[in-house]
Amino acid sequence: MSRYILGIDIGTTSVKAVLLESGSRAVAVSHGLPTTSDIIDNSGIKAKEQDTGRIIDTVNRCIGLLPRDKLQHVSSIGLSGQMHGVLFWKAKDGCDWSNRDFFTVKDTSQLITWQDGRCSSHFLSSLPKPDSHLSVATGFGCATIFWYMRHRPEFLEDFTVAGTIQDYVVSMLCGLDECVMTPQNAASWGFFNTSSNQWNMHILKDAGFPLHLLPRCVPSGGLAGQTCSDWHGIPAGTPVGAALGDFQCSVYSCMSARTDAVLNISTSAQLTFAMPADFKPPDSPQPSSSVSYFPYFEDLYLAVAASLNGGNALATFVEMIAAWMKELGVELSDSCLYEKLIRSALNQETSDLRVSPTILGERHNPLCMGQVTNISPTNLSLGHLTRALCRGILENITSMMPVELLQQAGVSRIVGSGSAIARNEVLRQELERAFPQPVVYGQNVDSAVGVAMVLCDLR
């Protein structure tokens, strides 16, 4: 009888679940669903929040689509998800298992996501300097908690535990009265030293930070506990891995050689390669550097250019065109409009129009803005603009991690991954033009597959 590993990724816009056959490491079945969980912000503080209940409902529905006869033979469960964000809940009261086969949220906050913009540059400059090689940015868990400390301290009094959305699901599946967190997610919160794998306790304590909200750290690839109840046919007592970062799991699913660089473009964009085994990160943050070093597995680090502008820039462009059309009395679905824009760009093989897509700024340069330049009467078609936008996304990420740096690191191949690359032929064309190295596209490349592979390989 085949045994399976269940991998779940809770992304910014969707949830995906896969069943990986543990012997062959082949994907037996997978399903994905959009969460449609974004909350409209009318506060004026640039908040980016998502409805926790809708996310968990999507998780349950996604698992419910998998074959029950296979779920009954799941030997372990792994979760990954969107990093940096923070969710608050009450220990032991954060969910309701009264409905057979699935849990619902109870006594939780909304998810404050990695895209949250409430922590201004001025606010961030007022925070204590972390004992870490990673800078702290808006949308990072610890920065968001500091913001609540100063602006809404009563909000924090309602909760006893905090973590990422994937940490929350692990805690609820295992019935934990605490949050356990891997260094991958802890580093994305800020104020965490990846060399010692410890929070900056003294620095945070001196700043009045609510230390009881900090999760307990466990190794990446380790277990958090066991399921406390049957779940969609998965037996109680099934081992559950401590939640991992979606970025690291996506890389794990497709980096087959140390000489590979992985370019992922989904909601955001990341270009990365593995550092040598003896690499040690800097002793202090390098806030102006466009390259960071993320903890990976087995004490390794990834050199990462993490752009805030990826598929979301394309989505904003589509929304803008749709809004213009609506004002002119014409309505077209976003998906239909997207297809038409891609088709027009495929008919426009080159363009001298220049688009800088940094509409969300970048962490190393939060004040940079998007730009359109070199405009002429002959390059104003939708084909020109869509082609130039796709090229601009690639030019932005390669400006953050230049081709010369990849060559110096011995990178011999670029592996393309992510939903934006998968569905956009123009983006693939521009990707292949942007690098001198050959470009390949991975199969079954995503975080849900990656987290299942981690449990298969590292346990």
C-alpha positions as CSV (number, residue, x, y, z in Angstrom):
1,M,0.0,0.0,0.0
2,S,1.4,3.4,-1.0
3,R,2.1,6.0,1.7
4,Y,1.8,9.7,1.0
5,I,3.1,13.0,2.4
6,L,0.7,15.8,2.4
7,G,2.2,19.2,1.4
8,I,0.2,22.4,1.9
9,D,1.2,25.9,0.9
10,I,-0.8,28.9,2.1
11,G,0.2,31.6,-0.3
12,T,-0.7,35.3,-0.6
13,T,-3.6,34.6,-3.1
14,S,-4.2,30.9,-3.0
15,V,-3.8,27.6,-1.2
16,K,-2.4,24.5,-2.8
17,A,-2.2,20.9,-1.5
18,V,-0.3,18.0,-3.0
19,L,0.0,14.3,-2.1
20,L,3.5,13.1,-2.7
21,E,4.1,9.3,-3.0
22,S,6.8,8.8,-0.4
23,G,8.6,6.0,-2.3
24,S,8.8,7.5,-5.8
25,R,8.6,11.2,-4.7
26,A,6.1,11.6,-7.5
27,V,3.1,13.9,-7.2
28,A,0.0,11.7,-7.0
29,V,-2.6,14.4,-7.0
30,S,-2.8,18.1,-6.3
31,H,-5.4,20.9,-6.0
32,G,-5.3,24.6,-5.6
33,L,-7.9,27.2,-4.8
34,P,-7.9,31.0,-4.5
35,T,-8.4,32.4,-1.0
36,T,-10.2,35.7,-2.0
37,S,-9.3,36.8,1.5
38,D,-8.0,40.4,1.0
39,I,-9.7,43.0,3.2
40,I,-10.2,46.5,1.8
41,D,-8.3,49.0,3.8
42,N,-10.1,52.3,4.6
43,S,-8.0,53.2,7.5
44,G,-5.4,55.3,5.7
45,I,-2.5,53.5,7.3
46,K,-1.6,51.4,4.3
47,A,-2.7,48.2,6.0
48,K,-2.7,44.9,4.1
49,E,-4.8,42.3,5.9
50,Q,-6.6,39.1,5.0
51,D,-9.6,37.3,6.5
52,T,-8.2,34.4,8.5
53,G,-11.5,32.5,8.4
54,R,-11.6,32.6,4.6
55,I,-8.0,31.3,4.4
56,I,-8.7,28.4,6.8
57,D,-12.0,27.6,4.9
58,T,-9.9,27.5,1.7
59,V,-7.4,25.1,3.3
60,N,-10.2,22.8,4.4
61,R,-11.9,22.9,1.0
62,C,-8.6,22.2,-0.8
63,I,-7.8,19.2,1.4
64,G,-11.4,18.0,0.9
65,L,-10.8,17.8,-2.9
66,L,-8.0,15.2,-2.4
67,P,-9.0,11.5,-2.6
68,R,-10.1,10.3,0.8
69,D,-8.7,6.8,0.2
70,K,-5.2,8.4,-0.2
71,L,-5.6,10.8,2.7
72,Q,-6.2,7.8,5.0
73,H,-2.6,6.7,4.1
74,V,-0.9,10.0,4.8
75,S,2.2,9.4,6.9
76,S,3.1,13.0,7.6
77,I,2.0,16.6,6.9
78,G,4.2,19.6,5.9
79,L,3.1,23.2,5.6
80,S,4.7,26.3,4.1
81,G,3.3,29.7,3.5
82,Q,3.7,33.4,3.0
83,M,6.5,34.7,5.1
84,H,7.0,37.9,7.2
85,G,3.3,38.3,8.1
86,V,1.8,37.9,11.6
87,L,-1.4,36.4,13.0
88,F,-2.5,36.6,16.7
89,W,-4.6,34.0,18.6
90,K,-5.4,32.7,22.0
91,A,-3.6,29.5,23.1
92,K,-5.9,26.5,23.2
93,D,-8.8,28.7,22.0
94,G,-7.6,29.5,18.5
95,C,-9.9,27.0,16.7
96,D,-13.0,25.0,16.9
97,W,-12.9,21.2,16.2
98,S,-16.6,20.6,16.8
99,N,-17.4,20.1,13.2
100,R,-16.3,16.7,12.1
101,D,-13.2,16.5,9.8
102,F,-12.2,20.2,9.9
103,F,-11.4,23.1,12.2
104,T,-12.7,26.6,12.0
105,V,-11.0,29.8,13.4
106,K,-11.9,31.1,16.8
107,D,-10.5,34.0,18.8
108,T,-7.9,35.0,16.2
109,S,-6.9,38.3,14.6
110,Q,-6.9,38.9,10.8
111,L,-3.7,38.1,9.1
112,I,-1.4,41.1,8.7
113,T,0.5,40.2,5.6
114,W,4.0,40.8,4.3
115,Q,2.6,43.5,2.0
116,D,1.5,45.6,5.0
117,G,2.7,49.2,4.7
118,R,1.8,50.7,8.1
119,C,5.4,50.8,9.3
120,S,6.9,53.9,7.6
121,S,10.6,54.5,7.1
122,H,10.5,57.0,10.0
123,F,8.8,54.5,12.3
124,L,11.3,51.8,11.4
125,S,14.2,54.1,12.1
126,S,12.9,54.5,15.6
127,L,13.2,50.8,16.4
128,P,16.2,49.4,18.1
129,K,19.0,48.0,15.9
130,P,18.6,44.2,15.6
131,D,21.4,41.7,16.4
132,S,21.0,40.1,13.0
133,H,22.4,40.3,9.5
134,L,18.9,41.0,8.2
135,S,17.2,44.4,8.2
136,V,13.7,44.9,9.5
137,A,11.1,46.2,7.0
138,T,7.4,47.0,7.1
139,G,5.3,43.8,6.9
140,F,7.8,41.9,9.1
141,G,6.1,40.3,12.2
142,C,8.2,42.0,14.9
143,A,7.9,45.4,13.2
144,T,4.1,45.0,13.1
145,I,4.0,44.0,16.8
146,F,6.1,47.1,17.6
147,W,3.5,49.2,15.7
148,Y,0.6,47.8,17.7
149,M,2.6,48.4,20.9
150,R,2.8,52.1,20.1
151,H,-0.5,52.7,18.4
152,R,-3.0,50.1,19.7
153,P,-1.6,48.4,22.8
154,E,-5.0,47.2,23.9
155,F,-5.2,45.1,20.7
156,L,-2.3,42.9,21.9
157,E,-3.9,42.3,25.3
158,D,-6.6,40.1,23.6
159,F,-4.0,37.5,22.4
160,T,-1.4,35.2,23.9
161,V,0.2,33.7,20.8
162,A,1.6,35.0,17.5
163,G,3.0,33.4,14.4
164,T,2.7,33.2,10.6
165,I,-0.5,31.8,9.0
166,Q,1.3,28.5,8.4
167,D,2.5,28.4,12.0
168,Y,-1.1,28.9,13.1
169,V,-2.4,25.9,11.0
170,V,0.4,23.7,12.5
171,S,-0.6,24.8,16.0
172,M,-4.3,24.1,15.4
173,L,-3.7,20.7,13.8
174,C,-1.5,19.6,16.7
175,G,-3.6,21.2,19.4
176,L,-0.5,23.1,20.7
177,D,-0.8,25.7,23.5
178,E,2.1,27.6,21.9
179,C,3.5,28.5,18.6
180,V,6.6,26.8,17.3
181,M,8.5,28.4,14.4
182,T,11.5,27.5,12.2
183,P,14.4,29.8,11.6
184,Q,13.1,30.3,8.0
185,N,10.0,32.1,9.3
186,A,11.7,33.6,12.4
187,A,14.3,35.3,10.2
188,S,11.5,36.8,8.1
189,W,10.1,38.5,11.2
190,G,13.2,40.4,12.1
191,F,15.1,40.5,15.4
192,F,16.3,37.0,15.0
193,N,19.9,35.9,14.8
194,T,20.3,33.0,12.4
195,S,23.8,32.1,13.6
196,S,22.6,31.4,17.1
197,N,19.0,30.6,16.1
198,Q,17.7,32.8,18.9
199,W,15.5,35.9,19.2
200,N,17.2,39.1,20.2
201,M,15.6,38.7,23.7
202,H,17.7,41.4,25.5
203,I,17.2,44.0,22.8
204,L,13.5,43.3,22.6
205,K,13.0,43.2,26.4
206,D,14.7,46.6,26.8
207,A,12.4,48.0,24.2
208,G,9.3,46.8,26.1
209,F,8.4,44.2,23.5
210,P,5.8,41.6,24.6
211,L,8.2,38.6,24.7
212,H,5.5,36.1,25.5
213,L,4.3,36.5,21.9
214,L,7.6,35.2,20.4
215,P,7.3,31.7,19.1
216,R,9.6,28.9,20.3
217,C,12.1,28.0,17.6
218,V,12.7,24.5,16.3
219,P,14.9,23.3,13.4
220,S,13.8,23.7,9.8
221,G,12.8,20.2,8.7
222,G,11.9,19.1,12.2
223,L,8.5,18.1,13.6
224,A,6.1,20.3,15.6
225,G,3.8,17.5,16.8
226,Q,1.0,15.2,15.8
227,T,-2.5,15.8,14.6
228,C,-4.9,16.0,17.6
229,S,-7.9,14.8,15.6
230,D,-8.9,13.1,12.5
231,W,-8.7,15.5,9.6
232,H,-10.4,14.8,6.3
233,G,-9.6,11.1,6.8
234,I,-6.0,11.7,7.9
235,P,-5.8,9.8,11.2
236,A,-5.2,11.5,14.5
237,G,-1.5,11.1,15.6
238,T,-0.1,11.8,12.1
239,P,3.3,13.7,12.4
240,V,3.2,17.4,11.4
241,G,6.3,19.2,10.4
242,A,7.1,22.7,11.8
243,A,6.0,25.2,9.2
244,L,8.6,26.4,6.6
245,G,9.0,29.5,4.4
246,D,7.2,29.3,1.0
247,F,10.3,30.7,-0.7
248,Q,12.7,28.1,0.7
249,C,10.3,25.3,-0.2
250,S,9.8,26.6,-3.7
251,V,13.6,26.6,-4.2
252,Y,13.9,23.1,-2.7
253,S,11.4,21.8,-5.2
254,C,13.5,22.8,-8.2
255,M,17.2,23.5,-7.3
256,S,18.7,20.2,-8.4
257,A,22.3,21.3,-8.5
258,R,24.4,23.8,-6.5
259,T,25.2,25.6,-9.7
260,D,21.5,26.4,-10.3
261,A,20.0,29.8,-9.8
262,V,16.3,29.9,-9.3
263,L,14.1,32.8,-10.5
264,N,10.6,32.7,-9.0
265,I,8.0,35.2,-10.1
266,S,4.6,34.8,-8.5
267,T,3.0,37.6,-6.5
268,S,6.4,39.0,-5.9
269,A,9.8,37.9,-7.4
270,Q,13.0,36.3,-6.1
271,L,16.3,35.4,-7.7
272,T,18.5,33.2,-5.6
273,F,21.4,30.8,-5.6
274,A,23.0,28.7,-2.8
275,M,26.0,30.0,-0.9
276,P,29.0,27.7,-0.2
277,A,28.7,25.5,2.9
278,D,31.3,27.6,4.9
279,F,29.5,30.9,4.2
280,K,28.7,33.1,7.2
281,P,26.4,36.1,6.9
282,P,27.5,39.6,7.9
283,D,27.3,40.6,11.6
284,S,24.9,43.4,11.0
285,P,22.1,44.5,8.6
286,Q,23.0,45.9,5.2
287,P,19.8,48.0,4.6
288,S,21.0,49.5,1.3
289,S,22.0,46.1,-0.2
290,S,19.6,44.5,-2.7
291,V,20.9,41.0,-1.8
292,S,20.0,39.3,1.4
293,Y,21.0,35.9,2.9
294,F,18.1,33.7,3.9
295,P,18.5,30.6,6.1
296,Y,17.9,27.4,4.0
297,F,18.3,23.9,5.3
298,E,21.1,22.2,7.1
299,D,22.8,25.4,8.1
300,L,23.1,26.6,4.5
301,Y,22.2,30.1,3.2
302,L,20.6,31.4,0.0
303,A,21.7,34.6,-1.6
304,V,18.5,36.3,-2.5
305,A,17.3,39.3,-4.4
306,A,13.8,39.6,-3.1
307,S,11.7,42.1,-5.1
308,L,8.3,43.3,-4.0
309,N,7.3,43.8,-7.6
310,G,6.5,40.7,-9.6
311,G,3.2,39.3,-10.8
312,N,1.5,41.9,-8.7
313,A,2.8,44.6,-11.0
314,L,1.2,42.8,-14.0
315,A,-2.0,42.4,-12.0
316,T,-2.1,46.1,-11.2
317,F,-1.6,46.9,-14.9
318,V,-4.6,44.6,-15.8
319,E,-6.7,46.2,-13.0
320,M,-5.8,49.7,-14.3
321,I,-6.8,48.8,-17.9
322,A,-10.1,47.2,-16.7
323,A,-10.9,50.3,-14.6
324,W,-10.3,52.6,-17.7
325,M,-12.5,50.4,-19.8
326,K,-15.3,50.5,-17.2
327,E,-15.2,54.3,-17.2
328,L,-15.6,54.2,-20.9
329,G,-18.6,51.9,-20.6
330,V,-16.9,48.6,-21.6
331,E,-16.5,45.7,-19.1
332,L,-14.2,42.7,-19.6
333,S,-13.1,40.1,-17.0
334,D,-9.6,40.4,-15.7
335,S,-8.7,36.9,-17.1
336,C,-10.0,37.7,-20.6
337,L,-8.2,41.1,-20.6
338,Y,-5.0,39.4,-19.4
339,E,-5.1,37.0,-22.3
340,K,-5.7,39.8,-24.8
341,L,-2.7,41.8,-23.4
342,I,-0.4,38.8,-23.7
343,R,-1.5,38.1,-27.2
344,S,-0.9,41.7,-28.2
345,A,2.6,41.6,-26.7
346,L,3.4,38.4,-28.5
347,N,2.7,40.2,-31.7
348,Q,5.1,43.0,-30.6
349,E,8.5,41.2,-30.4
350,T,10.4,44.2,-29.2
351,S,9.7,47.7,-27.8
352,D,11.9,50.7,-27.1
353,L,9.4,51.8,-24.4
354,R,10.9,51.6,-20.9
355,V,8.9,50.6,-17.8
356,S,10.3,50.5,-14.3
357,P,7.6,48.4,-12.4
358,T,8.7,49.3,-8.9
359,I,5.2,50.6,-7.9
360,L,5.6,49.1,-4.4
361,G,9.1,50.3,-3.8
362,E,11.8,47.8,-2.7
363,R,12.9,46.9,0.8
364,H,16.4,48.3,0.1
365,N,14.9,51.4,-1.5
366,P,11.4,51.9,-0.2
367,L,11.0,55.3,-1.7
368,C,11.6,54.3,-5.3
369,M,8.6,54.6,-7.6
370,G,7.5,53.2,-10.9
371,Q,8.3,55.0,-14.1
372,V,7.5,54.9,-17.8
373,T,10.1,56.6,-20.1
374,N,11.2,56.9,-23.7
375,I,7.5,57.4,-24.7
376,S,6.9,58.2,-28.4
377,P,3.9,58.2,-30.7
378,T,4.9,54.9,-32.1
379,N,5.2,52.8,-28.9
380,L,1.9,53.5,-27.1
381,S,0.1,50.4,-28.1
382,L,-1.0,47.8,-25.5
383,G,1.5,45.4,-27.1
384,H,4.4,47.8,-26.6
385,L,3.3,48.5,-23.0
386,T,2.8,44.9,-22.0
387,R,6.1,43.8,-23.5
388,A,7.9,46.7,-21.8
389,L,6.3,45.9,-18.5
390,C,7.4,42.2,-18.7
391,R,10.9,43.2,-19.6
392,G,10.9,45.8,-16.8
393,I,10.2,43.1,-14.2
394,L,13.2,41.1,-15.4
395,E,15.4,44.3,-15.6
396,N,14.5,45.2,-12.0
397,I,15.4,41.8,-10.5
398,T,18.6,41.6,-12.5
399,S,19.6,45.1,-11.4
400,M,19.2,43.8,-7.8
401,M,21.3,40.7,-8.5
402,P,23.4,41.4,-11.6
403,V,24.3,38.7,-14.1
404,E,28.0,39.3,-13.3
405,L,27.4,38.2,-9.6
406,L,25.7,35.0,-10.8
407,Q,28.7,34.3,-13.1
408,Q,31.1,34.9,-10.2
409,A,29.2,32.4,-8.1
410,G,29.5,29.7,-10.7
411,V,25.8,29.7,-11.7
412,S,25.5,27.7,-15.0
413,R,21.7,27.5,-15.3
414,I,18.6,29.5,-14.5
415,V,15.5,27.6,-13.3
416,G,12.3,29.5,-13.9
417,S,9.4,28.9,-11.6
418,G,6.2,30.6,-10.3
419,S,2.7,31.2,-11.4
420,A,3.4,34.4,-13.3
421,I,6.1,32.7,-15.4
422,A,4.0,29.6,-16.0
423,R,1.1,31.6,-17.4
424,N,2.9,34.3,-19.3
425,E,4.8,33.5,-22.5
426,V,6.0,37.1,-22.9
427,L,7.6,37.0,-19.5
428,R,9.3,33.7,-20.4
429,Q,10.7,35.3,-23.6
430,E,12.1,38.2,-21.7
431,L,13.5,35.9,-19.0
432,E,15.5,34.0,-21.7
433,R,16.8,37.3,-23.1
434,A,17.9,38.6,-19.7
435,F,20.5,35.9,-18.9
436,P,23.4,34.5,-20.8
437,Q,22.9,31.2,-19.0
438,P,20.5,28.6,-20.4
439,V,17.0,28.8,-18.9
440,V,14.9,25.7,-18.0
441,Y,11.5,25.5,-16.4
442,G,10.9,23.0,-13.6
443,Q,8.1,20.5,-13.4
444,N,5.9,20.4,-10.3
445,V,7.8,23.5,-9.1
446,D,6.0,25.0,-6.1
447,S,6.1,25.3,-2.3
448,A,3.5,22.6,-1.6
449,V,5.6,20.1,-3.5
450,G,8.8,21.4,-1.9
451,V,7.6,21.1,1.7
452,A,6.5,17.5,1.0
453,M,9.9,16.8,-0.5
454,V,11.6,18.2,2.6
455,L,9.7,15.9,4.9
456,C,10.5,13.0,2.5
457,D,14.2,13.8,2.4
458,L,15.1,15.2,5.8
459,R,13.1,13.1,8.1
